Amino acid sequence: MGEFAEVIQKWKNEVEDEAIKLIERGMPPWQATEKAVQIVSYRRRRERADKSRS
């Protein structure tokens, strides 16, 4: 598996984990998936911004 594929797989796993948490809290699966993508994308942007500042 290439580096890009590993990054995608890691992101996918994070989204799945986040979606499961949201579903357990009572959110419908389709909505939980959308929200999980937003959460993980935001988290990644923040990590990149923090790295660029330091």
RAWO-V857133 format. One record per residue. N is the residue number from 1. D_FIRST is the distance of its C-alpha to the first C-alpha in Angstrom with 2 decimals. Layout:
n->N d_first->D_FIRST
n->N d_first->D_FIRST
This chain:
n->1 d_first->0.00
n->2 d_first->3.76
n->3 d_first->6.71
n->4 d_first->8.15
n->5 d_first->6.03
n->6 d_first->6.59
n->7 d_first->10.09
n->8 d_first->10.70
n->9 d_first->9.94
n->10 d_first->12.20
n->11 d_first->14.73
n->12 d_first->14.86
n->13 d_first->15.58
n->14 d_first->18.21
n->15 d_first->19.80
n->16 d_first->20.06
n->17 d_first->21.64
n->18 d_first->24.01
n->19 d_first->24.97
n->20 d_first->25.82
n->21 d_first->28.06
n->22 d_first->29.80
n->23 d_first->30.34
n->24 d_first->31.83
n->25 d_first->34.21
n->26 d_first->35.41
n->27 d_first->33.62
n->28 d_first->32.96
n->29 d_first->29.30
n->30 d_first->29.05
n->31 d_first->30.58
n->32 d_first->28.51
n->33 d_first->25.25
n->34 d_first->26.68
n->35 d_first->27.98
n->36 d_first->24.77
n->37 d_first->22.94
n->38 d_first->25.88
n->39 d_first->25.87
n->40 d_first->22.21
n->41 d_first->22.47
n->42 d_first->25.72
n->43 d_first->24.40
n->44 d_first->21.59
n->45 d_first->24.27
n->46 d_first->26.52
n->47 d_first->24.02
n->48 d_first->23.51
n->49 d_first->27.29
n->50 d_first->28.01
n->51 d_first->25.83
n->52 d_first->27.60
n->53 d_first->30.96
n->54 d_first->30.53
